[in-house]
Amino acid sequence: MQNQLLQILTREGVLVKVSIRYWRGTKKLKPEDIGLKATQVSDRLISLGHKRLLPKDTLSALALVEGRAHAYVEHNTFPFLNGIAHFVPNPRLQEVHDKLTELEAEFWQAKRAFLDQYATLRKNASAEWRTMAKKLVADPDRLVAAIEASFPYPSDMGRFYGFDVQMFQISVPEKLGLDLVTMADQQTVIEARQKAAQEASSKIRQGVESFVSDCVSALREQTAQLCGEMLHSIQSSETGVHQKTLNRLQRFIEQFKQMNFANDRVMAEMLERVRRELLTRTAEEYRDSAKARQVLVNGLTQLRQQASELARQDAAELVQRFGQQGIRKFNLAA
């Protein structure tokens, strides 16, 4: 069953990993930087730590893109094996790819904008550090020199930046390659690598079933959470029902269809019924009719309760059905 699920999962989507790096503009001070010997500083009592070389807002554009990219991945994928990568169902793949491409363009634009003002920022930062160093240490020149030496040359900046998006299929290692080793060590290395490959394969296969189950539960929990947020908005807002609140539910239903690779028919049917019964009216129509508004509140309350109950249920039967359906689809395609 685990082997079959893994094969099916491989056809249903891909793994994506996003790595973003940029120069953080920090330096870890050493005792010598402030005119002290290492023996004069107790790690138990004093932590010199990482200090900002530049004001925080100078890197805010890069930090913003990084945060948006990771948040987008978190909200539009499923974490796979404790987050070593994220699973993207096939229907979401193009949108995820396009959004990450857009964010990558923003990242490189933010990098260019930062480097355009890098010389000025460095000069101003040195002046600020000198002013502060005079108040903090007995030898300000030593500290300022250490700070200035920590600024990379503009020509070296390129190696600090990267926006890497890797997409790959889920697979298990059958064996690991063997580099050149001595004859005496070869058998030991072969056995060690074979054992590592077997353990990795076993771990991935064992994790697949719980992964599919966790994905189902996550979508159900998200449904319940959205209903709760909508109900709070309706009850706390002076105007009652906003169109953007209804639009959130419409977008969620569309996204659910794309993310529902495990074919959670129960949750899908509930959402489709809600779409038919609750999303055919506009926000204005709900505001003009107390009866209609009560129908909306009752429908959202019921969906929240049902989704919460489903999220707590064991999804083993659904996972098994997903595996069986995948096998039938595979046989038909063959």
Order of alpha helices (4+ residues) and beta strands (2+ residues): alpha-beta-beta-beta-alpha-beta-beta-alpha-alpha-alpha-beta-alpha-alpha-alpha-alpha-alpha-alpha
